Amino acid sequence: MNLVILANLSEISRYSHGYGSTTFVILLVSFLGILAALGAIIFVIERLMRTPKPGEQQQNEPLLTTLSREHGLTSAEVRLIESLAIKLELPAVELLFVDPAFWMDSLQGEDGENPLARSTMTKLFGEETIAEYTASQMTTSV
């Protein structure tokens, strides 16, 4: 009887050993599949959260346009700034918004003071800065 039991156990062991490794492979593949599905779901949700709405997209415009709008410059004043930058061969037009020294040649036109250049400078730098700067230029030129 013991030999029959041992024979049965041997046969059970032989068959169960093959099923054990198959079960392990099935569980491993299932686990990896679940991880891949969760990763795909998280990726899709994150992409949906990151996409900006059409109204929130930033509109890029030239800095000169932004500065002219902020300072309330007219189109004639913008053209004057562009022509002065070309005349002075400046690398960027926006440098005229920084230093009043660039404007001194444009203040004096052929027939006296240029009122358009004066009003543009006043909008950019303020009346006090223009008065101080022109006064200092007159004292250095004398």
N, CA, C and O atoms as CSV, one atom per row, in Angstrom:
chain,resi,resn,atom,element,x,y,z
A,1,MET,N,N,0.818,-1.167,0.000
A,1,MET,CA,C,0.000,0.000,0.000
A,1,MET,C,C,0.879,1.253,0.000
A,1,MET,O,O,0.555,2.235,-0.668
A,2,ASN,N,N,1.952,1.226,0.721
A,2,ASN,CA,C,2.859,2.371,0.745
A,2,ASN,C,C,3.436,2.650,-0.630
A,2,ASN,O,O,3.622,3.805,-1.010
A,3,LEU,N,N,3.712,1.610,-1.359
A,3,LEU,CA,C,4.232,1.811,-2.699
A,3,LEU,C,C,3.201,2.446,-3.608
A,3,LEU,O,O,3.561,3.231,-4.485
A,4,VAL,N,N,1.949,2.133,-3.427
A,4,VAL,CA,C,0.886,2.737,-4.237
A,4,VAL,C,C,0.752,4.219,-3.894
A,4,VAL,O,O,0.583,5.058,-4.779
A,5,ILE,N,N,0.830,4.528,-2.615
A,5,ILE,CA,C,0.727,5.936,-2.187
A,5,ILE,C,C,1.923,6.724,-2.722
A,5,ILE,O,O,1.763,7.837,-3.222
A,6,LEU,N,N,3.101,6.154,-2.617
A,6,LEU,CA,C,4.290,6.828,-3.130
A,6,LEU,C,C,4.218,6.997,-4.645
A,6,LEU,O,O,4.654,8.022,-5.169
A,7,ALA,N,N,3.696,6.049,-5.327
A,7,ALA,CA,C,3.563,6.152,-6.787
A,7,ALA,C,C,2.574,7.255,-7.141
A,7,ALA,O,O,2.812,8.038,-8.060
A,8,ASN,N,N,1.457,7.313,-6.405
A,8,ASN,CA,C,0.470,8.363,-6.651
A,8,ASN,C,C,1.046,9.750,-6.335
A,8,ASN,O,O,0.831,10.702,-7.086
A,9,LEU,N,N,1.767,9.854,-5.236
A,9,LEU,CA,C,2.382,11.135,-4.871
A,9,LEU,C,C,3.418,11.556,-5.916
A,9,LEU,O,O,3.520,12.739,-6.240
A,10,SER,N,N,4.158,10.634,-6.426
A,10,SER,CA,C,5.154,10.928,-7.435
A,10,SER,C,C,4.503,11.448,-8.703
A,10,SER,O,O,4.977,12.405,-9.316
A,11,GLU,N,N,3.402,10.800,-9.088
A,11,GLU,CA,C,2.705,11.230,-10.291
A,11,GLU,C,C,2.053,12.602,-10.086
A,11,GLU,O,O,2.072,13.434,-10.993
A,12,ILE,N,N,1.475,12.845,-8.900
A,12,ILE,CA,C,0.871,14.153,-8.589
A,12,ILE,C,C,1.958,15.224,-8.603
A,12,ILE,O,O,1.762,16.309,-9.149
A,13,SER,N,N,3.075,14.920,-8.016
A,13,SER,CA,C,4.179,15.867,-7.960
A,13,SER,C,C,4.675,16.215,-9.363
A,13,SER,O,O,4.994,17.369,-9.649
A,14,ARG,N,N,4.735,15.231,-10.213
A,14,ARG,CA,C,5.207,15.478,-11.567
A,14,ARG,C,C,4.270,16.430,-12.304
A,14,ARG,O,O,4.730,17.357,-12.971
A,15,TYR,N,N,2.966,16.210,-12.190
A,15,TYR,CA,C,1.999,17.076,-12.888
A,15,TYR,C,C,1.876,18.448,-12.234
A,15,TYR,O,O,1.746,19.451,-12.935
A,16,SER,N,N,1.913,18.511,-10.917
A,16,SER,CA,C,1.736,19.800,-10.242
A,16,SER,C,C,2.951,20.698,-10.436
A,16,SER,O,O,2.823,21.922,-10.422
A,17,HIS,N,N,4.106,20.115,-10.614
A,17,HIS,CA,C,5.308,20.914,-10.819
A,17,HIS,C,C,5.197,21.733,-12.111
A,17,HIS,O,O,5.615,22.891,-12.121
A,18,GLY,N,N,4.672,21.201,-13.157
A,18,GLY,CA,C,4.480,21.913,-14.415
A,18,GLY,C,C,3.410,22.981,-14.309
A,18,GLY,O,O,3.538,24.047,-14.913
A,19,TYR,N,N,2.363,22.717,-13.558
A,19,TYR,CA,C,1.294,23.693,-13.380
A,19,TYR,C,C,1.758,24.870,-12.522
A,19,TYR,O,O,1.305,25.992,-12.744
A,20,GLY,N,N,2.615,24.658,-11.583
A,20,GLY,CA,C,3.109,25.727,-10.712
A,20,GLY,C,C,3.868,26.782,-11.497
A,20,GLY,O,O,3.639,27.972,-11.279
A,21,SER,N,N,4.745,26.405,-12.383
A,21,SER,CA,C,5.507,27.381,-13.159
A,21,SER,C,C,4.604,28.101,-14.162
A,21,SER,O,O,4.819,29.282,-14.435
A,22,THR,N,N,3.614,27.427,-14.708
A,22,THR,CA,C,2.669,28.064,-15.624
A,22,THR,C,C,1.833,29.099,-14.887
A,22,THR,O,O,1.586,30.184,-15.412
A,23,THR,N,N,1.402,28.777,-13.692
A,23,THR,CA,C,0.623,29.726,-12.891
A,23,THR,C,C,1.461,30.954,-12.562
A,23,THR,O,O,0.973,32.083,-12.614
A,24,PHE,N,N,2.728,30.725,-12.223
A,24,PHE,CA,C,3.616,31.844,-11.920
A,24,PHE,C,C,3.772,32.766,-13.132
A,24,PHE,O,O,3.734,33.988,-12.987
A,25,VAL,N,N,3.945,32.199,-14.307
A,25,VAL,CA,C,4.102,33.002,-15.524
A,25,VAL,C,C,2.824,33.770,-15.815
A,25,VAL,O,O,2.877,34.940,-16.192
A,26,ILE,N,N,1.683,33.128,-15.645
A,26,ILE,CA,C,0.402,33.803,-15.886
A,26,ILE,C,C,0.218,34.959,-14.914
A,26,ILE,O,O,-0.212,36.038,-15.320
A,27,LEU,N,N,0.534,34.756,-13.641
A,27,LEU,CA,C,0.414,35.832,-12.651
A,27,LEU,C,C,1.376,36.977,-12.950
A,27,LEU,O,O,1.008,38.144,-12.819
A,28,LEU,N,N,2.602,36.654,-13.348
A,28,LEU,CA,C,3.582,37.685,-13.673
A,28,LEU,C,C,3.137,38.520,-14.866
A,28,LEU,O,O,3.222,39.747,-14.825
A,29,VAL,N,N,2.664,37.873,-15.927
A,29,VAL,CA,C,2.191,38.586,-17.116
A,29,VAL,C,C,0.970,39.428,-16.767
A,29,VAL,O,O,0.845,40.552,-17.254
A,30,SER,N,N,0.079,38.922,-15.947
A,30,SER,CA,C,-1.104,39.690,-15.533
A,30,SER,C,C,-0.698,40.925,-14.750
A,30,SER,O,O,-1.235,42.009,-14.979
A,31,PHE,N,N,0.245,40.774,-13.829
A,31,PHE,CA,C,0.715,41.897,-13.030
A,31,PHE,C,C,1.360,42.964,-13.917
A,31,PHE,O,O,1.099,44.154,-13.741
A,32,LEU,N,N,2.187,42.552,-14.852
A,32,LEU,CA,C,2.817,43.510,-15.762
A,32,LEU,C,C,1.787,44.188,-16.671
A,32,LEU,O,O,1.926,45.367,-16.998
A,33,GLY,N,N,0.773,43.455,-17.071
A,33,GLY,CA,C,-0.296,44.044,-17.881
A,33,GLY,C,C,-1.070,45.096,-17.105
A,33,GLY,O,O,-1.405,46.152,-17.644
A,34,ILE,N,N,-1.352,44.810,-15.844
A,34,ILE,CA,C,-2.054,45.788,-15.001
A,34,ILE,C,C,-1.197,47.031,-14.810
A,34,ILE,O,O,-1.714,48.146,-14.870
A,35,LEU,N,N,0.102,46.861,-14.582
A,35,LEU,CA,C,0.997,48.019,-14.451
A,35,LEU,C,C,1.033,48.847,-15.737
A,35,LEU,O,O,1.012,50.076,-15.676
A,36,ALA,N,N,1.085,48.203,-16.877
A,36,ALA,CA,C,1.105,48.922,-18.156
A,36,ALA,C,C,-0.201,49.683,-18.371
A,36,ALA,O,O,-0.182,50.816,-18.852
A,37,ALA,N,N,-1.324,49.079,-18.025
A,37,ALA,CA,C,-2.624,49.744,-18.179
A,37,ALA,C,C,-2.724,50.955,-17.253
A,37,ALA,O,O,-3.211,52.007,-17.668
A,38,LEU,N,N,-2.273,50.823,-16.011
A,38,LEU,CA,C,-2.284,51.965,-15.088
A,38,LEU,C,C,-1.372,53.079,-15.578
A,38,LEU,O,O,-1.726,54.255,-15.492
A,39,GLY,N,N,-0.201,52.719,-16.090
A,39,GLY,CA,C,0.706,53.725,-16.631
A,39,GLY,C,C,0.098,54.468,-17.808
A,39,GLY,O,O,0.247,55.685,-17.916
A,40,ALA,N,N,-0.584,53.754,-18.689
A,40,ALA,CA,C,-1.232,54.399,-19.838
A,40,ALA,C,C,-2.346,55.325,-19.380
A,40,ALA,O,O,-2.498,56.417,-19.928
A,41,ILE,N,N,-3.120,54.919,-18.400
A,41,ILE,CA,C,-4.213,55.760,-17.888
A,41,ILE,C,C,-3.647,57.028,-17.250
A,41,ILE,O,O,-4.163,58.121,-17.482
A,42,ILE,N,N,-2.598,56.892,-16.454
A,42,ILE,CA,C,-1.987,58.062,-15.824
A,42,ILE,C,C,-1.399,58.991,-16.881
A,42,ILE,O,O,-1.520,60.210,-16.756
A,43,PHE,N,N,-0.773,58.453,-17.904
A,43,PHE,CA,C,-0.200,59.262,-18.986
A,43,PHE,C,C,-1.287,60.061,-19.704
A,43,PHE,O,O,-1.106,61.249,-19.971
A,44,VAL,N,N,-2.397,59.426,-20.014
A,44,VAL,CA,C,-3.484,60.105,-20.719
A,44,VAL,C,C,-4.093,61.202,-19.843
A,44,VAL,O,O,-4.371,62.300,-20.326
A,45,ILE,N,N,-4.297,60.912,-18.573
A,45,ILE,CA,C,-4.878,61.912,-17.675
A,45,ILE,C,C,-3.946,63.106,-17.514
A,45,ILE,O,O,-4.404,64.249,-17.489
A,46,GLU,N,N,-2.655,62.857,-17.405
A,46,GLU,CA,C,-1.693,63.944,-17.264
A,46,GLU,C,C,-1.653,64.808,-18.529
A,46,GLU,O,O,-1.554,66.032,-18.439
A,47,ARG,N,N,-1.729,64.183,-19.696
A,47,ARG,CA,C,-1.748,64.942,-20.955
A,47,ARG,C,C,-2.989,65.820,-21.046
A,47,ARG,O,O,-2.914,66.958,-21.509
A,48,LEU,N,N,-4.118,65.301,-20.609
A,48,LEU,CA,C,-5.345,66.085,-20.630
A,48,LEU,C,C,-5.269,67.256,-19.665
A,48,LEU,O,O,-5.808,68.326,-19.949
A,49,MET,N,N,-4.619,67.075,-18.549
A,49,MET,CA,C,-4.496,68.153,-17.569
A,49,MET,C,C,-3.532,69.233,-18.046
A,49,MET,O,O,-3.714,70.407,-17.722
A,50,ARG,N,N,-2.511,68.856,-18.809
A,50,ARG,CA,C,-1.501,69.810,-19.256
A,50,ARG,C,C,-1.927,70.650,-20.444
A,50,ARG,O,O,-1.440,71.773,-20.582
A,51,THR,N,N,-2.788,70.182,-21.288
A,51,THR,CA,C,-3.137,70.930,-22.488
A,51,THR,C,C,-3.845,72.221,-22.099
A,51,THR,O,O,-4.861,72.178,-21.404
A,52,PRO,N,N,-3.324,73.378,-22.538
A,52,PRO,CA,C,-3.958,74.649,-22.193
A,52,PRO,C,C,-5.240,74.841,-22.999
A,52,PRO,O,O,-5.388,74.341,-24.114
A,53,LYS,N,N,-6.131,75.563,-22.407
A,53,LYS,CA,C,-7.377,75.884,-23.096
A,53,LYS,C,C,-7.090,76.937,-24.162
A,53,LYS,O,O,-6.132,77.697,-24.023
A,54,PRO,N,N,-7.893,77.002,-25.220
A,54,PRO,CA,C,-7.591,77.938,-26.320
A,54,PRO,C,C,-7.484,79.388,-25.871
A,54,PRO,O,O,-6.686,80.136,-26.436
A,55,GLY,N,N,-8.249,79.807,-24.887
A,55,GLY,CA,C,-8.194,81.189,-24.430
A,55,GLY,C,C,-6.992,81.501,-23.571
A,55,GLY,O,O,-6.656,82.671,-23.385
A,56,GLU,N,N,-6.330,80.477,-23.038
A,56,GLU,CA,C,-5.213,80.681,-22.136
A,56,GLU,C,C,-3.866,80.709,-22.841
A,56,GLU,O,O,-2.850,80.983,-22.202
A,57,GLN,N,N,-3.829,80.438,-24.114
A,57,GLN,CA,C,-2.560,80.420,-24.824
A,57,GLN,C,C,-2.012,81.835,-24.938
A,57,GLN,O,O,-2.745,82.774,-25.246
A,58,GLN,N,N,-0.710,81.974,-24.686
A,58,GLN,CA,C,-0.069,83.275,-24.706
A,58,GLN,C,C,0.163,83.715,-26.151
A,58,GLN,O,O,0.648,82.948,-26.983
A,59,GLN,N,N,-0.186,84.937,-26.419
A,59,GLN,CA,C,0.034,85.493,-27.750
A,59,GLN,C,C,1.340,86.277,-27.740
A,59,GLN,O,O,1.499,87.204,-26.946
A,60,ASN,N,N,2.256,85.923,-28.595
A,60,ASN,CA,C,3.524,86.635,-28.694
A,60,ASN,C,C,3.381,87.773,-29.680
A,60,ASN,O,O,2.824,87.607,-30.765
A,61,GLU,N,N,3.894,88.940,-29.289
A,61,GLU,CA,C,3.893,90.085,-30.171
A,61,GLU,C,C,5.230,90.800,-30.003
A,61,GLU,O,O,5.906,90.608,-28.993
A,62,PRO,N,N,5.615,91.605,-30.957
A,62,PRO,CA,C,6.899,92.302,-30.860
A,62,PRO,C,C,6.944,93.205,-29.623
A,62,PRO,O,O,5.932,93.766,-29.203
A,63,LEU,N,N,8.138,93.328,-29.058
A,63,LEU,CA,C,8.311,94.151,-27.865
A,63,LEU,C,C,8.010,95.610,-28.157
A,63,LEU,O,O,7.489,96.316,-27.294
A,64,LEU,N,N,8.325,96.070,-29.346
A,64,LEU,CA,C,8.040,97.453,-29.708
A,64,LEU,C,C,6.534,97.726,-29.655
A,64,LEU,O,O,6.110,98.789,-29.201
A,65,THR,N,N,5.742,96.779,-30.112
A,65,THR,CA,C,4.285,96.941,-30.071
A,65,THR,C,C,3.796,97.001,-28.629
A,65,THR,O,O,2.945,97.827,-28.297
A,66,THR,N,N,4.318,96.146,-27.781
A,66,THR,CA,C,3.918,96.131,-26.380
A,66,THR,C,C,4.309,97.431,-25.691
A,66,THR,O,O,3.503,98.023,-24.973
A,67,LEU,N,N,5.541,97.877,-25.907
A,67,LEU,CA,C,5.997,99.113,-25.280
A,67,LEU,C,C,5.225,100.330,-25.783
A,67,LEU,O,O,4.898,101.227,-25.006
A,68,SER,N,N,4.939,100.357,-27.066
A,68,SER,CA,C,4.198,101.506,-27.600
A,68,SER,C,C,2.772,101.544,-27.060
A,68,SER,O,O,2.222,102.620,-26.825
A,69,ARG,N,N,2.178,100.376,-26.865
A,69,ARG,CA,C,0.826,100.343,-26.288
A,69,ARG,C,C,0.856,100.784,-24.820
A,69,ARG,O,O,-0.026,101.520,-24.376
A,70,GLU,N,N,1.868,100.337,-24.069
A,70,GLU,CA,C,1.960,100.695,-22.650
A,70,GLU,C,C,2.238,102.176,-22.446
A,70,GLU,O,O,1.770,102.763,-21.470
A,71,HIS,N,N,2.996,102.790,-23.356
A,71,HIS,CA,C,3.317,104.212,-23.225
A,71,HIS,C,C,2.312,105.100,-23.956
A,71,HIS,O,O,2.397,106.324,-23.867
A,72,GLY,N,N,1.388,104.519,-24.656
A,72,GLY,CA,C,0.369,105.298,-25.368
A,72,GLY,C,C,0.921,106.054,-26.566
A,72,GLY,O,O,0.529,107.195,-26.812
A,73,LEU,N,N,1.817,105.440,-27.308
A,73,LEU,CA,C,2.419,106.090,-28.471
A,73,LEU,C,C,1.519,105.947,-29.695
A,73,LEU,O,O,0.850,104.930,-29.879
A,74,THR,N,N,1.517,106.972,-30.514
A,74,THR,CA,C,0.749,106.927,-31.757
A,74,THR,C,C,1.578,106.220,-32.828
A,74,THR,O,O,2.758,105.930,-32.630
A,75,SER,N,N,0.941,105.951,-33.958
A,75,SER,CA,C,1.669,105.272,-35.039
A,75,SER,C,C,2.764,106.169,-35.619
A,75,SER,O,O,3.801,105.667,-36.053
A,76,ALA,N,N,2.551,107.485,-35.634
A,76,ALA,CA,C,3.585,108.405,-36.112
A,76,ALA,C,C,4.800,108.382,-35.183
A,76,ALA,O,O,5.941,108.443,-35.640
A,77,GLU,N,N,4.548,108.294,-33.890
A,77,GLU,CA,C,5.655,108.233,-32.935
A,77,GLU,C,C,6.419,106.915,-33.054
A,77,GLU,O,O,7.640,106.887,-32.905
A,78,VAL,N,N,5.707,105.836,-33.319
A,78,VAL,CA,C,6.371,104.537,-33.514
A,78,VAL,C,C,7.231,104.584,-34.773
A,78,VAL,O,O,8.354,104.080,-34.774
A,79,ARG,N,N,6.718,105.182,-35.836
A,79,ARG,CA,C,7.514,105.324,-37.065
A,79,ARG,C,C,8.756,106.180,-36.813
A,79,ARG,O,O,9.826,105.888,-37.346
A,80,LEU,N,N,8.621,107.240,-36.001
A,80,LEU,CA,C,9.761,108.082,-35.659
A,80,LEU,C,C,10.812,107.266,-34.905
A,80,LEU,O,O,12.006,107.395,-35.174
A,81,ILE,N,N,10.378,106.434,-33.970
A,81,ILE,CA,C,11.297,105.587,-33.206
A,81,ILE,C,C,12.018,104.610,-34.136
A,81,ILE,O,O,13.231,104.428,-34.030
A,82,GLU,N,N,11.275,103.984,-35.042
A,82,GLU,CA,C,11.890,103.032,-35.966
A,82,GLU,C,C,12.898,103.717,-36.883
A,82,GLU,O,O,13.978,103.179,-37.126
A,83,SER,N,N,12.554,104.897,-37.393
A,83,SER,CA,C,13.477,105.599,-38.291
A,83,SER,C,C,14.715,106.083,-37.543
A,83,SER,O,O,15.814,106.081,-38.098
A,84,LEU,N,N,14.546,106.494,-36.294
A,84,LEU,CA,C,15.695,106.927,-35.492
A,84,LEU,C,C,16.619,105.746,-35.195
A,84,LEU,O,O,17.840,105.899,-35.204
A,85,ALA,N,N,16.053,104.587,-34.936
A,85,ALA,CA,C,16.871,103.396,-34.678
A,85,ALA,C,C,17.662,102.991,-35.917
A,85,ALA,O,O,18.816,102.574,-35.815
A,86,ILE,N,N,17.039,103.115,-37.082
A,86,ILE,CA,C,17.745,102.813,-38.332
A,86,ILE,C,C,18.864,103.827,-38.567
A,86,ILE,O,O,19.966,103.465,-38.978
A,87,LYS,N,N,18.568,105.100,-38.300
A,87,LYS,CA,C,19.551,106.158,-38.503
A,87,LYS,C,C,20.751,105.994,-37.568
A,87,LYS,O,O,21.892,106.217,-37.971
A,88,LEU,N,N,20.485,105.602,-36.312
A,88,LEU,CA,C,21.557,105.422,-35.333
A,88,LEU,C,C,22.218,104.046,-35.424
A,88,LEU,O,O,23.203,103.778,-34.736
A,89,GLU,N,N,21.673,103.177,-36.277
A,89,GLU,CA,C,22.170,101.813,-36.464
A,89,GLU,C,C,22.218,101.046,-35.137
A,89,GLU,O,O,23.217,100.409,-34.802
A,90,LEU,N,N,21.125,101.126,-34.404
A,90,LEU,CA,C,21.024,100.422,-33.128
A,90,LEU,C,C,20.698,98.946,-33.373
A,90,LEU,O,O,19.955,98.628,-34.302
A,91,PRO,N,N,21.244,98.042,-32.554
A,91,PRO,CA,C,20.943,96.632,-32.746
A,91,PRO,C,C,19.494,96.283,-32.398
A,91,PRO,O,O,18.937,95.323,-32.930
A,92,ALA,N,N,18.888,97.067,-31.503
A,92,ALA,CA,C,17.486,96.831,-31.135
A,92,ALA,C,C,16.781,98.164,-30.993
A,92,ALA,O,O,17.309,99.099,-30.391
A,93,VAL,N,N,15.595,98.245,-31.549
A,93,VAL,CA,C,14.806,99.482,-31.497
A,93,VAL,C,C,14.478,99.831,-30.051
A,93,VAL,O,O,14.359,101.007,-29.707
A,94,GLU,N,N,14.331,98.820,-29.209
A,94,GLU,CA,C,13.899,99.026,-27.838
A,94,GLU,C,C,14.923,99.789,-27.000
A,94,GLU,O,O,14.594,100.257,-25.910
A,95,LEU,N,N,16.164,99.925,-27.490
A,95,LEU,CA,C,17.174,100.709,-26.763
A,95,LEU,C,C,16.769,102.170,-26.655
A,95,LEU,O,O,17.200,102.862,-25.732
A,96,LEU,N,N,15.953,102.648,-27.578
A,96,LEU,CA,C,15.490,104.033,-27.526
A,96,LEU,C,C,14.553,104.275,-26.341
A,96,LEU,O,O,14.307,105.422,-25.968
A,97,PHE,N,N,14.034,103.205,-25.754
A,97,PHE,CA,C,13.163,103.344,-24.595
A,97,PHE,C,C,13.965,103.412,-23.300
A,97,PHE,O,O,13.396,103.583,-22.222
A,98,VAL,N,N,15.295,103.277,-23.405
A,98,VAL,CA,C,16.125,103.176,-22.208
A,98,VAL,C,C,16.921,104.443,-21.935
A,98,VAL,O,O,16.956,104.918,-20.800
A,99,ASP,N,N,17.553,104.990,-22.948
A,99,ASP,CA,C,18.501,106.077,-22.748
A,99,ASP,C,C,18.083,107.315,-23.541
A,99,ASP,O,O,17.950,107.246,-24.763
A,100,PRO,N,N,17.873,108.455,-22.857
A,100,PRO,CA,C,17.506,109.679,-23.582
A,100,PRO,C,C,18.637,110.240,-24.440
A,100,PRO,O,O,18.389,111.096,-25.290
A,101,ALA,N,N,19.868,109.781,-24.239
A,101,ALA,CA,C,20.996,110.301,-25.021
A,101,ALA,C,C,20.847,109.991,-26.502
A,101,ALA,O,O,21.342,110.742,-27.342
A,102,PHE,N,N,20.176,108.905,-26.830
A,102,PHE,CA,C,19.971,108.552,-28.236
A,102,PHE,C,C,19.067,109.559,-28.951
A,102,PHE,O,O,19.090,109.644,-30.179
A,103,TRP,N,N,18.283,110.311,-28.206
A,103,TRP,CA,C,17.268,111.175,-28.792
A,103,TRP,C,C,17.762,112.593,-29.086
A,103,TRP,O,O,17.062,113.339,-29.771
A,104,MET,N,N,18.913,112.987,-28.607
A,104,MET,CA,C,19.325,114.384,-28.700
A,104,MET,C,C,19.409,114.887,-30.140
A,104,MET,O,O,19.034,116.027,-30.416
A,105,ASP,N,N,19.892,114.060,-31.054
A,105,ASP,CA,C,19.977,114.488,-32.448
A,105,ASP,C,C,18.598,114.663,-33.068
A,105,ASP,O,O,18.415,115.519,-33.933
A,106,SER,N,N,17.646,113.880,-32.647
A,106,SER,CA,C,16.319,113.969,-33.243
A,106,SER,C,C,15.510,115.129,-32.686
A,106,SER,O,O,14.532,115.544,-33.307
A,107,LEU,N,N,15.891,115.660,-31.533
A,107,LEU,CA,C,15.156,116.807,-30.982
A,107,LEU,C,C,15.342,118.051,-31.833
A,107,LEU,O,O,14.408,118.834,-32.005
A,108,GLN,N,N,16.528,118.235,-32.359
A,108,GLN,CA,C,16.799,119.408,-33.182
A,108,GLN,C,C,16.662,119.038,-34.654
A,108,GLN,O,O,17.536,118.379,-35.216
A,109,GLY,N,N,15.587,119.453,-35.265
A,109,GLY,CA,C,15.373,119.199,-36.679
A,109,GLY,C,C,15.996,120.300,-37.506
A,109,GLY,O,O,16.738,121.134,-36.987
A,110,GLU,N,N,15.692,120.304,-38.811
A,110,GLU,CA,C,16.238,121.337,-39.693
A,110,GLU,C,C,15.671,122.713,-39.355
A,110,GLU,O,O,16.373,123.720,-39.454
A,111,ASP,N,N,14.415,122.754,-38.961
A,111,ASP,CA,C,13.766,124.043,-38.686
A,111,ASP,C,C,13.475,124.216,-37.190
A,111,ASP,O,O,12.378,124.639,-36.824
A,112,GLY,N,N,14.426,123.901,-36.336
A,112,GLY,CA,C,14.252,124.089,-34.892
A,112,GLY,C,C,13.912,122.772,-34.201
A,112,GLY,O,O,14.268,121.683,-34.653
A,113,GLU,N,N,13.208,122.927,-33.089
A,113,GLU,CA,C,12.881,121.746,-32.280
A,113,GLU,C,C,11.787,120.913,-32.932
A,113,GLU,O,O,10.814,121.453,-33.458
A,114,ASN,N,N,11.951,119.621,-32.894
A,114,ASN,CA,C,10.988,118.684,-33.466
A,114,ASN,C,C,9.923,118.367,-32.399
A,114,ASN,O,O,10.233,117.705,-31.409
A,115,PRO,N,N,8.681,118.827,-32.584
A,115,PRO,CA,C,7.669,118.614,-31.547
A,115,PRO,C,C,7.257,117.146,-31.395
A,115,PRO,O,O,6.893,116.712,-30.302
A,116,LEU,N,N,7.314,116.392,-32.479
A,116,LEU,CA,C,6.947,114.977,-32.394
A,116,LEU,C,C,7.971,114.209,-31.547
A,116,LEU,O,O,7.605,113.375,-30.719
A,117,ALA,N,N,9.250,114.504,-31.769
A,117,ALA,CA,C,10.290,113.845,-30.978
A,117,ALA,C,C,10.198,114.265,-29.522
A,117,ALA,O,O,10.396,113.449,-28.622
A,118,ARG,N,N,9.895,115.541,-29.287
A,118,ARG,CA,C,9.760,116.050,-27.904
A,118,ARG,C,C,8.595,115.362,-27.182
A,118,ARG,O,O,8.737,114.953,-26.029
A,119,SER,N,N,7.448,115.235,-27.854
A,119,SER,CA,C,6.294,114.591,-27.204
A,119,SER,C,C,6.546,113.094,-26.974
A,119,SER,O,O,6.109,112.535,-25.968
A,120,THR,N,N,7.246,112.456,-27.907
A,120,THR,CA,C,7.569,111.039,-27.730
A,120,THR,C,C,8.503,110.845,-26.545
A,120,THR,O,O,8.304,109.943,-25.731
A,121,MET,N,N,9.520,111.691,-26.448
A,121,MET,CA,C,10.438,111.602,-25.314
A,121,MET,C,C,9.722,111.874,-23.997
A,121,MET,O,O,10.017,111.237,-22.986
A,122,THR,N,N,8.799,112.803,-24.006
A,122,THR,CA,C,8.052,113.115,-22.787
A,122,THR,C,C,7.216,111.916,-22.348
A,122,THR,O,O,7.123,111.627,-21.155
A,123,LYS,N,N,6.615,111.224,-23.297
A,123,LYS,CA,C,5.837,110.033,-22.945
A,123,LYS,C,C,6.718,108.921,-22.401
A,123,LYS,O,O,6.311,108.177,-21.509
A,124,LEU,N,N,7.943,108.809,-22.948
A,124,LEU,CA,C,8.816,107.725,-22.529
A,124,LEU,C,C,9.543,108.007,-21.217
A,124,LEU,O,O,9.636,107.132,-20.355
A,125,PHE,N,N,10.059,109.228,-21.065
A,125,PHE,CA,C,10.944,109.508,-19.936
A,125,PHE,C,C,10.359,110.465,-18.913
A,125,PHE,O,O,10.868,110.551,-17.796
A,126,GLY,N,N,9.311,111.182,-19.262
A,126,GLY,CA,C,8.734,112.162,-18.347
A,126,GLY,C,C,9.318,113.546,-18.598
A,126,GLY,O,O,10.446,113.687,-19.071
A,127,GLU,N,N,8.536,114.553,-18.273
A,127,GLU,CA,C,8.934,115.940,-18.547
A,127,GLU,C,C,10.155,116.351,-17.727
A,127,GLU,O,O,11.025,117.064,-18.228
A,128,GLU,N,N,10.227,115.903,-16.465
A,128,GLU,CA,C,11.350,116.293,-15.604
A,128,GLU,C,C,12.670,115.750,-16.145
A,128,GLU,O,O,13.672,116.465,-16.171
A,129,THR,N,N,12.674,114.515,-16.566
A,129,THR,CA,C,13.899,113.905,-17.092
A,129,THR,C,C,14.351,114.617,-18.352
A,129,THR,O,O,15.545,114.848,-18.543
A,130,ILE,N,N,13.411,114.967,-19.209
A,130,ILE,CA,C,13.754,115.648,-20.466
A,130,ILE,C,C,14.313,117.029,-20.167
A,130,ILE,O,O,15.312,117.429,-20.766
A,131,ALA,N,N,13.694,117.762,-19.256
A,131,ALA,CA,C,14.171,119.108,-18.927
A,131,ALA,C,C,15.573,119.047,-18.321
A,131,ALA,O,O,16.439,119.845,-18.681
A,132,GLU,N,N,15.797,118.115,-17.411
A,132,GLU,CA,C,17.124,117.977,-16.804
A,132,GLU,C,C,18.165,117.579,-17.842
A,132,GLU,O,O,19.279,118.104,-17.844
A,133,TYR,N,N,17.807,116.662,-18.713
A,133,TYR,CA,C,18.770,116.166,-19.679
A,133,TYR,C,C,19.106,117.232,-20.727
A,133,TYR,O,O,20.270,117.385,-21.098
A,134,THR,N,N,18.114,117.957,-21.197
A,134,THR,CA,C,18.405,119.019,-22.185
A,134,THR,C,C,19.199,120.146,-21.540
A,134,THR,O,O,20.059,120.745,-22.185
A,135,ALA,N,N,18.921,120.438,-20.285
A,135,ALA,CA,C,19.685,121.484,-19.606
A,135,ALA,C,C,21.143,121.049,-19.445
A,135,ALA,O,O,22.055,121.854,-19.635
A,136,SER,N,N,21.363,119.790,-19.098
A,136,SER,CA,C,22.739,119.312,-18.950
A,136,SER,C,C,23.452,119.268,-20.303
A,136,SER,O,O,24.660,119.499,-20.363
A,137,GLN,N,N,22.738,118.979,-21.378
A,137,GLN,CA,C,23.338,118.953,-22.704
A,137,GLN,C,C,23.715,120.348,-23.162
A,137,GLN,O,O,24.730,120.539,-23.833
A,138,MET,N,N,22.886,121.335,-22.793
A,138,MET,CA,C,23.188,122.721,-23.192
A,138,MET,C,C,24.409,123.238,-22.446
A,138,MET,O,O,25.215,123.970,-23.021
A,139,THR,N,N,24.563,122.871,-21.172
A,139,THR,CA,C,25.713,123.345,-20.418
A,139,THR,C,C,27.003,122.681,-20.882
A,139,THR,O,O,28.063,123.307,-20.856
A,140,THR,N,N,26.926,121.415,-21.308
A,140,THR,CA,C,28.134,120.748,-21.795
A,140,THR,C,C,28.513,121.208,-23.189
A,140,THR,O,O,29.688,121.162,-23.551
A,141,SER,N,N,27.552,121.647,-23.974
A,141,SER,CA,C,27.863,122.082,-25.335
A,141,SER,C,C,28.392,123.510,-25.362
A,141,SER,O,O,29.034,123.903,-26.336
A,142,VAL,N,N,28.141,124.290,-24.323
A,142,VAL,CA,C,28.597,125.691,-24.286
A,142,VAL,C,C,29.996,125.815,-23.843
A,142,VAL,O,O,30.522,126.925,-23.760
